[in-house]
Amino acid sequence: MMLFALTATLLMSFTTPDEKLSVDTGASELKWTGFHLAKSYSHWGLINLKSGSISTDGEKITGGEFVIDMNTLSNKDLEKETDNAKLVGHLKSDDFFGVAKFPEAKLVIKKTEKKSGNTYHTVADLTIRGITKEITFDTEVNAISKNAVDAAAKFKVKRTDFEVMYGWSIQNAMIDGEFEVEVKLVAKK
């Protein structure tokens, strides 16, 4: 009887290791939105994930690392080709993301805590232009197992934290100090 109790205790205290899942870069999506203050409009576009992984215990996301390919930054709201190319070129320039020098951004999930329902408070390190800052945001986990994760998040990034500036001119004052990132994430074993 004592052997049975000892065996049961050992089995219950044993935890299975987290599963590391690969991000499906084709099914996942990163949408950015930038806001202009004076003219009350916004621009939006997409950026591709280069690679990524999510760790899960089958019930929650326990970690993750995502590499963002800044060279794929695109605009989707400007239809006129010359205006679109001008905006994308400017965003990739040293005035904003400095893509020639910093072709990748990175997000590393450090921890998640359940808030309610399928909503988790997420703490992560975000690296843009070689500068890393801790950010927090809510993640909606639509589906999760040890074989797959489907999740979404939306967060704001403070431009000055990452030197995503447009000089220190009046133009910079007309652009909102934050831009928004919406993430749709799909990962599989």
C-alpha positions as CSV (number, residue, x, y, z in Angstrom):
1,M,0.0,0.0,0.0
2,M,2.8,2.4,0.9
3,L,4.6,1.6,-2.4
4,F,1.3,2.4,-4.3
5,A,1.0,5.8,-2.5
6,L,4.7,6.6,-3.2
7,T,4.3,5.7,-6.9
8,A,1.1,7.8,-7.2
9,T,2.8,10.8,-5.6
10,L,5.8,10.5,-7.9
11,L,3.6,10.2,-11.0
12,M,1.5,13.2,-9.9
13,S,4.5,15.4,-9.3
14,F,6.0,14.5,-12.7
15,T,5.2,17.2,-15.3
16,T,5.6,16.6,-19.0
17,P,8.0,18.9,-20.8
18,D,6.6,21.7,-22.9
19,E,6.2,21.1,-26.6
20,K,7.9,23.5,-29.0
21,L,5.8,24.1,-32.1
22,S,6.8,25.8,-35.4
23,V,5.0,28.9,-36.5
24,D,3.3,28.5,-39.8
25,T,4.6,31.7,-41.4
26,G,2.1,31.4,-44.3
27,A,-1.0,31.2,-42.1
28,S,0.3,33.7,-39.5
29,E,0.0,37.5,-40.1
30,L,1.4,40.7,-38.7
31,K,-0.6,43.9,-39.4
32,W,0.8,47.3,-38.6
33,T,-1.2,50.5,-38.4
34,G,0.4,54.0,-38.0
35,F,-1.7,57.1,-37.2
36,H,-1.3,60.6,-38.4
37,L,-2.5,63.1,-35.7
38,A,-3.0,66.3,-37.6
39,K,-4.8,64.9,-40.6
40,S,-6.8,62.2,-38.6
41,Y,-6.0,59.3,-40.9
42,S,-4.0,56.1,-40.7
43,H,-1.9,53.8,-42.9
44,W,-1.7,50.1,-42.5
45,G,0.1,47.1,-44.0
46,L,1.7,43.8,-43.4
47,I,5.1,42.4,-42.3
48,N,6.0,38.7,-42.7
49,L,7.3,36.5,-40.0
50,K,10.6,35.0,-41.1
51,S,10.5,32.2,-38.5
52,G,9.1,31.4,-35.1
53,S,8.3,28.9,-32.4
54,I,5.8,28.7,-29.6
55,S,6.2,26.5,-26.5
56,T,3.1,25.1,-24.8
57,D,2.2,22.8,-22.0
58,G,-1.0,22.0,-23.8
59,E,-3.1,24.5,-21.8
60,K,-1.3,27.8,-22.2
61,I,1.6,29.3,-24.1
62,T,4.7,29.1,-22.0
63,G,7.2,30.8,-24.3
64,G,7.9,31.7,-27.9
65,E,10.3,33.4,-30.2
66,F,9.5,35.2,-33.5
67,V,11.7,36.7,-36.1
68,I,10.1,39.4,-38.2
69,D,11.4,40.1,-41.7
70,M,11.4,43.9,-41.8
71,N,12.3,43.9,-45.6
72,T,8.8,42.6,-46.2
73,L,7.1,45.7,-44.7
74,S,4.3,46.6,-47.0
75,N,1.4,49.1,-47.2
76,K,-2.1,48.0,-48.1
77,D,-4.2,51.1,-48.0
78,L,-2.5,53.3,-50.6
79,E,-3.6,52.3,-54.1
80,K,-1.6,54.7,-56.1
81,E,1.7,52.9,-56.8
82,T,4.0,55.9,-56.5
83,D,2.4,57.0,-53.1
84,N,2.6,53.4,-51.8
85,A,6.3,53.1,-52.8
86,K,7.1,56.4,-51.3
87,L,5.6,55.5,-47.9
88,V,7.1,52.1,-47.8
89,G,10.5,53.5,-48.8
90,H,10.3,56.1,-46.1
91,L,9.2,53.6,-43.4
92,K,12.2,51.4,-44.4
93,S,14.6,54.4,-44.2
94,D,16.7,55.5,-41.2
95,D,13.9,58.0,-40.4
96,F,11.8,55.0,-39.2
97,F,12.9,51.3,-39.1
98,G,16.4,51.5,-40.7
99,V,15.8,48.2,-42.5
100,A,19.1,48.2,-44.3
101,K,21.0,48.2,-41.0
102,F,18.2,46.3,-39.0
103,P,16.6,43.8,-41.3
104,E,15.0,41.8,-38.5
105,A,12.9,42.5,-35.5
106,K,12.2,40.0,-32.8
107,L,9.6,39.2,-30.1
108,V,10.4,36.7,-27.3
109,I,7.6,35.7,-25.0
110,K,8.8,35.4,-21.4
111,K,5.6,34.4,-19.6
112,T,1.8,34.3,-19.8
113,E,-0.8,34.4,-17.1
114,K,-4.4,33.5,-17.5
115,K,-6.7,36.6,-17.0
116,S,-10.1,35.1,-17.8
117,G,-11.7,32.8,-20.4
118,N,-9.2,32.5,-23.3
119,T,-7.4,35.8,-22.5
120,Y,-3.8,35.7,-21.2
121,H,-1.6,38.5,-20.0
122,T,1.6,38.2,-22.0
123,V,5.1,39.6,-21.1
124,A,7.6,39.7,-23.9
125,D,10.8,41.3,-25.0
126,L,10.5,43.2,-28.3
127,T,13.6,44.1,-30.3
128,I,13.4,46.8,-33.0
129,R,16.4,48.6,-34.5
130,G,18.6,46.6,-32.2
131,I,16.9,48.0,-29.1
132,T,15.1,45.6,-26.7
133,K,12.3,46.6,-24.4
134,E,9.8,44.6,-22.3
135,I,6.2,45.0,-23.4
136,T,3.0,43.6,-22.1
137,F,-0.3,42.8,-23.9
138,D,-3.3,40.5,-23.9
139,T,-3.3,37.3,-26.1
140,E,-6.5,35.6,-27.1
141,V,-5.9,31.9,-27.4
142,N,-8.5,30.5,-29.8
143,A,-7.2,26.9,-29.8
144,I,-4.4,25.2,-28.0
145,S,-3.0,21.7,-27.5
146,K,0.5,20.1,-27.5
147,N,0.2,19.8,-31.3
148,A,-1.2,23.2,-32.3
149,V,-1.8,26.8,-31.3
150,D,-4.1,29.4,-32.8
151,A,-3.8,32.8,-31.1
152,A,-4.3,36.5,-31.7
153,A,-2.9,39.7,-30.0
154,K,-3.0,43.4,-30.5
155,F,-0.5,45.8,-28.9
156,K,0.8,49.3,-29.2
157,V,4.5,50.1,-29.7
158,K,5.9,53.4,-28.4
159,R,8.0,54.7,-31.3
160,T,10.5,56.6,-29.1
161,D,11.4,53.5,-27.2
162,F,12.9,52.0,-30.3
163,E,14.1,55.3,-32.0
164,V,11.5,54.9,-34.7
165,M,11.5,58.6,-35.3
166,Y,11.1,61.0,-38.1
167,G,13.7,63.5,-37.0
168,W,12.7,65.9,-34.3
169,S,10.7,68.1,-36.7
170,I,7.1,69.1,-36.9
171,Q,6.5,66.1,-39.1
172,N,7.4,63.8,-36.1
173,A,4.9,65.7,-33.9
174,M,2.1,65.0,-36.4
175,I,2.6,61.2,-36.3
176,D,1.2,59.4,-33.3
177,G,3.8,58.4,-30.7
178,E,2.6,54.8,-31.0
179,F,1.9,52.4,-33.8
180,E,-0.4,49.3,-33.5
181,V,0.5,45.7,-34.2
182,E,-2.2,43.0,-34.7
183,V,-0.9,39.4,-34.7
184,K,-2.7,36.3,-36.0
185,L,-0.5,33.3,-35.0
186,V,-0.8,29.7,-36.1
187,A,1.8,27.1,-34.9
188,K,1.9,23.4,-35.4
189,K,4.0,20.4,-34.4
